[in-house]
Amino acid sequence: GVCASSGRLAAVVADAEAADLADEGSVGTSVAGMAIDADELAALSVLRGSADALFTAIETRLREATRKEQEAEAVLAKAQQAKRGGEQAALRSALSAERARLQAERQELEEEKARMQAPSVRKSDVLSLNLGGERIVQRRRSTLCAVEDSFLAARFSGRWEQELDRDEDGRYFINYPPELFVPLLDYLGARETEDPSRDVPLPVGPENQRPQFQAMLRYFGMLPAVSVLDAVRTPYESVVGCDHGLAFEVVPKTNSLFLVALEMCAGRSVATAATATVYICQGTLLRRLRQRDEWRQAATGPLRPCRASRLELSEPVLLQANATYCIYIATNSAAGIAFGDEARGGEVCFENDDMQVHAGRTSGSMAHFAGFE
C-alpha cells in the first residue's frame, strides 16, 4: 500500500510541474491568475514535502528490514554452528567411551597375564579338595590338569586361582559328592602316570548314579565329541553277503572320540535274530587277530535279519585321535552278520570329517577269533 501511494504522489507532483511549465507563458497576463498559481505551488510544495517524508520513512523501514534479516541470518549461523558443536561433542563422548572400554579390556588382559604368571602356582602343588562338604582329599595340581583342554584342567591351571570356590579353611570346594568325584580323580591319576600310547578307559561311575556321573564328566569336559558315521552303502533290505563274523578297523582323525554304539543287521536267512558279541582293541587288525587277550568285550545283543539293529556299548570306548582300533563282531549263525560289497583289506571304504572305516575280514567259524580268511 505504501508503494502504491508514493506512486500516486509522484504522479501528482509530476502533473503539477507540468502545469507550472505550461503556465509560465501566461504569468504576466493577469494578476488574479498569478495569485492562484502561487497557492497551487504552495500546496504542491507541501505535498512534495509529504512525499519526501514518506519516501524517507520507507527507506528507514527497508533498512530496518535488512538489519533484521541480517540478524536472523546471524542467529541461523550460530544455530548451525551450535549443532555442529553438539555433533562434535557427541563424537568426542563416543571416542572417550571407546577409549575407556579398551583401557578396561587391557586391564583385564594384564590381570589375566599376571594370574597366569603367578610364581606361587606350580604343577607339583598339592591341593586340598573339599568334596561336597563330605570328604577331604589331596591331589597334585598336575593330576587335576591331566586331561588337557578340559574345563577341569583350565580351572586348576592357575589362571583362575582367585575365582575358585573355597571353604572357610581355604580348601578348594568341589560341588560333587565323593562317590562321583573320587572315580574321576582315580581316572586322572591313571591318565597322568600311564603310558600315553595305552588306552585308559573312563570310569562308568556308581551303578545307581550313572546319569549324574555322565553329567559331571560332561561338565568338566571329559567327554570327547561323538561322531556318527553312516557306513551303509547297501540298504539293509538288499544285503546279500553274510558270515559268522566280521572284523574291521576304525581310525579317528584329528579329534578323540567316544564309541557308544554300532548299527548293523543279520543276513536274510536268519529266521528271527542272531546273537552278536562286539569286541574292541587298539592296534592293527593283522596283528591283533592273533592276540585274543588284547581284546575286550564291549557289547552283546540281537541282530535282526535285513533290519537295522543298534547295539549300545556297555560303556563308552575312548578312541584316541590318529590311532587305529579294531572292532570284531562275532555271531552264533552262519548268516549272523551281513556286509556290503567286498573290498581289499585296509582300504578306506567309508569316512567323514571325524573318522575312517577300513575294510576288514570275515570269519567263517562259530568259534570266536577263529576262521578268518
C-alpha positions as CSV (number, residue, x, y, z in Angstrom):
1,G,0.0,0.0,0.0
2,V,2.8,2.4,0.8
3,C,4.5,1.9,-2.6
4,A,1.2,2.5,-4.4
5,S,0.6,5.7,-2.5
6,S,4.0,7.0,-3.2
7,G,3.4,6.3,-6.9
8,R,0.3,8.4,-6.9
9,L,2.0,11.2,-5.1
10,A,4.8,11.2,-7.6
11,A,2.3,11.3,-10.4
12,V,0.6,14.3,-8.8
13,V,3.9,16.1,-8.4
14,A,4.8,15.4,-12.0
15,D,1.4,16.8,-13.1
16,A,1.9,19.9,-11.0
17,E,5.3,20.5,-12.5
18,A,3.9,20.1,-16.0
19,A,1.2,22.6,-15.2
20,D,3.8,25.1,-13.9
21,L,5.7,24.8,-17.1
22,A,2.6,25.4,-19.2
23,D,1.5,28.4,-17.2
24,E,4.9,30.2,-17.4
25,G,3.8,31.8,-20.6
26,S,0.7,33.4,-19.0
27,V,2.3,34.7,-15.8
28,G,2.1,38.4,-17.0
29,T,-1.5,38.3,-18.4
30,S,-3.4,38.5,-15.2
31,V,-2.6,39.4,-11.6
32,A,-5.5,37.2,-10.3
33,G,-4.0,34.3,-12.2
34,M,-0.6,34.8,-10.7
35,A,-2.2,34.7,-7.2
36,I,-3.9,31.3,-8.0
37,D,-0.7,29.8,-9.3
38,A,1.2,30.8,-6.2
39,D,-1.4,29.0,-4.0
40,E,-1.2,25.9,-6.1
41,L,2.5,25.9,-6.0
42,A,2.5,26.2,-2.2
43,A,0.1,23.3,-2.0
44,L,2.2,21.3,-4.3
45,S,5.3,22.1,-2.3
46,V,3.6,20.8,0.9
47,L,2.5,17.7,-1.0
48,R,6.1,17.2,-2.2
49,G,7.4,17.5,1.3
50,S,4.9,14.9,2.5
51,A,6.0,12.6,-0.3
52,D,9.7,13.1,0.6
53,A,8.9,12.3,4.2
54,L,7.1,9.2,3.2
55,F,10.0,8.1,1.0
56,T,12.4,8.6,3.9
57,A,10.1,6.5,6.2
58,I,10.0,3.8,3.6
59,E,13.8,3.8,3.2
60,T,14.1,3.6,7.0
61,R,11.8,0.7,7.2
62,L,13.6,-1.1,4.4
63,R,16.9,-0.6,6.2
64,E,15.3,-1.9,9.4
65,A,14.0,-5.0,7.5
66,T,17.5,-5.6,6.0
67,R,19.1,-5.3,9.5
68,K,16.6,-7.8,10.9
69,E,17.2,-10.2,8.0
70,Q,21.0,-10.0,8.7
71,E,20.3,-10.6,12.4
72,A,18.2,-13.6,11.5
73,E,21.0,-15.0,9.3
74,A,23.4,-14.5,12.1
75,V,21.2,-16.3,14.5
76,L,20.8,-19.2,12.0
77,A,24.5,-19.4,11.5
78,K,25.0,-19.6,15.3
79,A,22.4,-22.3,15.5
80,Q,24.1,-24.3,12.8
81,Q,27.5,-23.8,14.5
82,A,25.9,-25.0,17.8
83,K,24.6,-28.0,16.0
84,R,28.0,-28.9,14.6
85,G,29.4,-28.3,18.0
86,G,26.9,-30.8,19.5
87,E,27.7,-33.4,17.0
88,Q,31.4,-33.0,17.7
89,A,30.7,-33.2,21.4
90,A,28.8,-36.4,20.8
91,L,31.6,-37.8,18.8
92,R,34.1,-36.9,21.5
93,S,31.9,-38.6,24.0
94,A,31.7,-41.8,22.0
95,L,35.5,-41.8,21.5
96,S,36.0,-41.3,25.2
97,A,33.7,-44.2,26.0
98,E,35.6,-46.4,23.4
99,R,38.9,-45.4,24.9
100,A,37.7,-46.3,28.4
101,R,36.4,-49.7,27.2
102,L,39.7,-50.5,25.6
103,Q,41.6,-49.5,28.7
104,A,39.3,-51.7,30.8
105,E,39.9,-54.6,28.4
106,R,43.6,-54.1,28.5
107,Q,43.5,-54.0,32.3
108,E,41.6,-57.4,32.3
109,L,44.2,-58.9,30.0
110,E,47.0,-57.6,32.2
111,E,45.4,-59.1,35.3
112,E,44.9,-62.5,33.5
113,K,48.5,-62.4,32.4
114,A,49.6,-61.8,36.0
115,R,47.5,-64.7,37.2
116,M,49.0,-67.0,34.5
117,Q,52.5,-65.9,35.5
118,A,51.9,-66.2,39.2
119,P,55.0,-67.7,40.7
120,S,53.1,-69.4,43.5
121,V,51.3,-71.8,41.1
122,R,53.2,-74.9,40.2
123,K,52.2,-78.3,38.7
124,S,53.7,-80.0,41.7
125,D,51.4,-78.1,44.2
126,V,49.4,-80.5,46.5
127,L,45.9,-79.2,46.7
128,S,43.3,-79.9,49.4
129,L,39.8,-80.6,48.0
130,N,36.6,-80.5,49.9
131,L,34.3,-82.9,48.1
132,G,30.7,-81.7,48.6
133,G,31.4,-81.0,52.3
134,E,31.6,-84.7,53.0
135,R,35.3,-85.7,52.5
136,I,38.7,-84.0,52.3
137,V,41.2,-85.4,49.8
138,Q,44.5,-84.2,48.4
139,R,45.9,-84.4,44.9
140,R,48.6,-82.7,42.9
141,R,47.7,-79.9,40.6
142,S,49.2,-81.9,37.7
143,T,46.7,-84.7,38.3
144,L,43.7,-82.3,38.1
145,C,45.2,-81.0,34.8
146,A,45.9,-84.4,33.3
147,V,43.3,-84.1,30.6
148,E,44.5,-81.1,28.6
149,D,41.9,-78.7,27.2
150,S,39.3,-79.9,29.7
151,F,37.3,-77.5,31.8
152,L,38.7,-79.1,35.0
153,A,42.3,-78.5,33.8
154,A,41.5,-74.9,33.0
155,R,40.0,-74.3,36.4
156,F,43.2,-75.5,38.2
157,S,45.7,-74.2,35.7
158,G,46.4,-71.1,37.9
159,R,44.6,-68.7,35.6
160,W,41.5,-68.5,37.7
161,E,43.1,-69.1,41.1
162,Q,41.2,-66.2,42.7
163,E,37.8,-67.2,41.3
164,L,37.8,-70.8,42.6
165,D,35.4,-71.7,45.3
166,R,36.9,-72.4,48.7
167,D,35.6,-73.4,52.1
168,E,36.3,-71.5,55.3
169,D,39.6,-73.2,55.8
170,G,40.8,-72.2,52.3
171,R,40.4,-75.7,50.7
172,Y,39.1,-75.9,47.2
173,F,35.4,-76.8,47.2
174,I,34.1,-79.3,44.6
175,N,30.4,-79.3,44.4
176,Y,30.1,-83.1,43.8
177,P,29.9,-85.9,46.4
178,P,32.9,-88.2,46.9
179,E,31.2,-91.2,45.2
180,L,31.1,-89.3,42.0
181,F,34.3,-87.2,42.1
182,V,36.7,-89.8,43.5
183,P,36.4,-92.2,40.5
184,L,37.2,-89.2,38.3
185,L,40.3,-88.5,40.4
186,D,41.4,-92.1,40.1
187,Y,41.0,-91.9,36.3
188,L,43.0,-88.7,36.2
189,G,45.8,-90.3,38.3
190,A,45.9,-93.2,35.8
191,R,46.0,-90.8,32.9
192,E,48.9,-88.9,34.4
193,T,51.0,-92.0,35.1
194,E,50.0,-94.4,32.3
195,D,51.9,-94.7,29.1
196,P,50.3,-92.2,26.6
197,S,50.1,-95.0,24.0
198,R,47.8,-97.1,26.2
199,D,44.1,-96.5,26.4
200,V,42.8,-95.6,29.9
201,P,39.1,-96.2,29.9
202,L,36.8,-93.7,31.5
203,P,35.0,-95.0,34.7
204,V,31.3,-95.6,34.4
205,G,30.6,-94.3,37.9
206,P,28.3,-95.8,40.6
207,E,25.6,-98.0,39.1
208,N,22.8,-96.1,40.7
209,Q,24.1,-92.7,39.7
210,R,25.2,-93.3,36.1
211,P,23.3,-90.3,34.6
212,Q,24.7,-88.0,37.3
213,F,28.2,-89.3,36.7
214,Q,28.0,-88.8,33.0
215,A,26.6,-85.2,33.6
216,M,29.7,-84.5,35.8
217,L,32.1,-85.8,33.1
218,R,30.3,-83.6,30.6
219,Y,30.5,-80.5,32.8
220,F,34.3,-80.9,33.4
221,G,34.9,-81.5,29.7
222,M,36.0,-85.1,30.0
223,L,33.8,-86.5,27.2
224,P,35.2,-86.1,23.7
225,A,32.9,-85.5,20.8
226,V,30.7,-88.3,19.5
227,S,30.6,-88.7,15.7
228,V,28.0,-90.6,13.7
229,L,29.4,-92.3,10.6
230,D,26.9,-93.7,8.2
231,A,28.7,-96.6,6.5
232,V,25.6,-98.1,4.9
233,R,26.4,-98.4,1.2
234,T,23.9,-101.2,0.5
235,P,20.4,-100.9,2.0
236,Y,19.8,-103.3,4.8
237,E,16.9,-105.0,3.0
238,S,19.2,-105.6,-0.1
239,V,22.3,-107.1,1.6
240,V,23.5,-110.4,0.2
241,G,26.9,-111.1,1.8
242,C,26.9,-112.6,5.3
243,D,29.0,-114.7,7.6
244,H,29.7,-115.8,11.2
245,G,31.8,-112.7,12.0
246,L,33.3,-109.5,10.7
247,A,36.4,-107.6,11.9
248,F,37.5,-104.2,10.7
249,E,39.5,-101.1,11.6
250,V,38.4,-97.6,12.6
251,V,40.7,-94.6,12.8
252,P,39.7,-91.3,14.4
253,K,41.2,-88.3,12.7
254,T,42.2,-85.1,14.5
255,N,39.9,-85.4,17.5
256,S,39.5,-88.2,20.0
257,L,36.0,-89.8,20.0
258,F,33.8,-92.0,22.2
259,L,32.4,-95.0,20.5
260,V,28.9,-95.5,22.1
261,A,27.0,-97.8,19.7
262,L,27.1,-99.8,16.4
263,E,24.3,-100.4,14.0
264,M,24.2,-103.4,11.7
265,C,22.0,-106.3,10.7
266,A,21.9,-110.1,10.2
267,G,21.7,-111.9,6.9
268,R,18.3,-112.7,5.2
269,S,18.5,-116.5,6.0
270,V,18.4,-115.9,9.8
271,A,14.9,-116.9,11.0
272,T,14.4,-114.4,13.8
273,A,17.6,-112.9,15.1
274,A,21.2,-113.7,15.6
275,T,23.1,-113.1,18.8
276,A,26.1,-110.8,18.3
277,T,29.1,-110.1,20.6
278,V,31.3,-107.0,20.0
279,Y,35.0,-106.9,20.9
280,I,37.3,-103.9,20.6
281,C,41.0,-103.3,21.0
282,Q,43.7,-100.9,19.9
283,G,46.2,-101.7,17.1
284,T,46.1,-103.1,13.6
285,L,43.8,-105.9,12.6
286,L,46.6,-108.1,11.1
287,R,48.4,-108.1,14.4
288,R,45.5,-108.2,16.9
289,L,43.6,-111.1,15.4
290,R,46.4,-113.3,16.7
291,Q,46.3,-111.7,20.2
292,R,43.0,-112.6,21.7
293,D,44.0,-111.3,25.1
294,E,44.3,-107.8,23.8
295,W,40.5,-107.6,23.0
296,R,37.8,-106.7,25.5
297,Q,34.1,-107.4,25.2
298,A,32.1,-104.2,24.7
299,A,28.6,-105.2,23.8
300,T,26.2,-108.1,23.1
301,G,22.7,-108.2,21.7
302,P,20.4,-109.4,18.9
303,L,20.8,-108.7,15.2
304,R,17.6,-108.8,13.1
305,P,17.7,-110.1,9.5
306,C,17.9,-107.3,6.9
307,R,16.8,-104.7,9.5
308,A,18.8,-102.0,11.3
309,S,19.8,-103.3,14.7
310,R,21.6,-101.0,17.2
311,L,23.9,-102.4,19.8
312,E,24.7,-100.0,22.7
313,L,28.2,-100.5,24.2
314,S,28.2,-101.3,27.9
315,E,30.3,-98.2,28.4
316,P,31.7,-95.6,26.0
317,V,35.0,-96.6,24.5
318,L,37.6,-93.8,24.1
319,L,39.2,-93.7,20.6
320,Q,42.3,-91.6,20.6
321,A,43.0,-89.3,17.7
322,N,45.2,-90.7,14.9
323,A,45.2,-94.2,16.5
324,T,44.0,-97.4,14.9
325,Y,41.3,-99.5,16.6
326,C,39.9,-102.9,15.7
327,I,36.2,-103.9,16.0
328,Y,35.2,-107.6,15.8
329,I,31.5,-108.6,15.6
330,A,31.1,-112.4,16.3
331,T,27.7,-114.1,16.0
332,N,26.2,-117.6,16.6
333,S,24.9,-118.0,13.0
334,A,26.5,-118.5,9.5
335,A,24.4,-115.5,8.4
336,G,24.7,-113.7,11.7
337,I,26.4,-110.6,10.3
338,A,25.6,-109.0,6.9
339,F,28.0,-106.9,4.9
340,G,28.2,-105.0,1.6
341,D,30.5,-105.3,-1.3
342,E,33.9,-106.8,-1.0
343,A,37.0,-104.6,-0.7
344,R,40.7,-105.0,-0.3
345,G,41.8,-105.3,3.3
346,G,42.9,-102.0,4.8
347,E,41.2,-100.0,2.1
348,V,39.3,-96.9,3.4
349,C,35.7,-97.7,2.5
350,F,33.9,-95.0,4.5
351,E,34.9,-91.8,6.2
352,N,33.6,-88.4,7.4
353,D,35.3,-85.4,9.0
354,D,36.0,-87.3,12.2
355,M,36.7,-91.0,11.4
356,Q,37.7,-93.5,8.8
357,V,36.5,-97.1,8.4
358,H,38.9,-99.6,6.8
359,A,37.8,-102.8,5.1
360,G,38.4,-105.9,7.2
361,R,38.0,-109.7,7.2
362,T,35.1,-112.1,7.6
363,S,35.1,-115.2,9.8
364,G,33.5,-118.5,8.8
365,S,33.7,-120.1,12.2
366,M,31.2,-120.0,15.1
367,A,34.2,-120.1,17.4
368,H,35.2,-116.6,18.3
369,F,38.6,-115.3,17.0
370,A,38.8,-118.2,14.5
371,G,38.1,-118.9,10.9
372,F,39.3,-115.6,9.4
373,E,40.3,-115.7,5.8
